[in-house]
Amino acid sequence: MSVNKRKPHVLVPEDDANSDLANGFLRDNSLLTQNVRVLRPARGWSRVLDSFLTDHVAEMERYSDRSMVLLIDFDGDSGRLSHVKAQIPVHLSHRVYILGALKEPIDLTKAGLGSYETIGSELARECREETYKTWSHDLLRHNAGELDRLRERVRPILFAS
């Protein structure tokens, strides 16, 4: 699906298993699907970052209503968020959000949270309802700061009031 580049919208580049999480998020009935697009998998967190830097920075500068969610695996690396944030151009940082599983998405299913699509659907519902049950799980709670920023700017773009 194509988004209207001249209206507020969100692009989500992601890697393999995160694709199913994103697709689960897209299943939320209240989601304004015309305002979001999940891009094809980049195959790894560093490629998500590289793709953002080489393919999307110029487009974000061109389209001031574009926000991006970089959906990555943190692989248990507590410094990854700060490393990725340091690569984001400062003038765009308020429109770029970095989210992902603490280790790998498979750990979410192993923890009994359901299939990737079920988890994505639940995360969408919680984003829409501004609740935190799944987001507060040990494997997702590190996203709290980014999630708060995302909810403030992106939630109105994604969900009808």
Residue pairs with C-beta under 8 A, 6 or more apart in sequence:
1 33
1 34
1 37
2 37
3 9
3 10
3 11
3 34
3 35
3 36
3 37
4 34
5 63
5 65
5 66
6 63
6 65
7 35
7 65
8 35
8 65
8 67
8 156
8 157
9 35
9 36
9 37
9 65
9 66
9 67
9 157
10 35
10 36
10 37
10 66
10 67
10 68
10 69
10 154
10 157
10 158
11 36
11 37
11 39
11 56
11 66
11 67
11 68
11 69
12 22
12 36
12 37
12 38
12 39
12 68
12 69
12 71
13 39
13 42
13 48
13 51
13 52
13 56
13 68
13 70
13 71
14 21
14 22
14 38
14 39
14 41
14 42
14 48
14 70
14 71
14 72
15 41
15 42
15 43
15 44
15 45
15 47
15 48
15 71
15 72
15 73
16 41
16 43
17 73
17 104
17 105
17 106
17 116
18 41
18 71
18 72
18 73
18 100
18 105
19 38
19 41
20 105
20 115
20 116
20 117
20 120
21 71
21 105
21 108
21 116
21 117
21 119
21 120
21 123
22 38
22 71
22 120
23 38
23 116
23 117
23 120
24 115
24 116
24 117
24 118
24 119
24 120
24 121
24 122
24 123
24 124
25 31
25 120
25 121
25 123
25 124
25 127
26 33
26 36
26 38
26 120
26 124
27 117
27 120
27 121
27 124
28 121
28 124
28 125
28 128
28 159
30 128
30 159
30 160
31 124
31 128
31 158
31 159
32 157
32 158
32 159
32 160
35 157
35 158
36 157
36 158
39 51
42 48
42 50
42 51
45 72
45 73
45 74
45 75
45 80
45 84
45 100
48 70
48 71
48 72
49 70
49 72
49 84
49 87
52 68
52 70
52 88
52 96
53 87
56 68
57 89
57 92
59 66
60 66
60 68
60 92
60 95
60 96
61 92
66 95
67 95
67 96
67 97
67 153
67 154
67 157
68 95
68 96
68 97
69 96
69 97
69 98
69 99
69 150
69 154
70 84
70 96
70 97
70 98
70 99
71 99
71 100
72 80
72 84
72 98
72 99
72 100
73 100
73 101
73 103
73 104
73 105
74 80
74 81
74 100
74 101
74 102
74 103
74 142
75 103
75 104
76 102
76 103
81 98
81 142
81 146
84 98
85 93
85 98
88 96
94 149
94 153
95 153
97 146
97 149
97 150
97 154
98 146
99 143
99 146
99 147
99 150
100 143
101 107
101 108
101 139
101 140
102 138
102 139
102 140
102 142
103 139
105 116
107 139
108 116
108 119
108 137
108 139
108 140
109 115
109 116
109 119
111 137
111 138
111 139
113 119
113 122
113 134
113 137
114 122
119 134
122 134
123 134
123 135
123 140
125 131
126 132
126 133
126 134
126 135
127 147
127 150
127 151
127 155
127 158
127 159
128 155
128 158
128 159
130 151
130 155
134 140
135 141
135 143
135 144
135 147
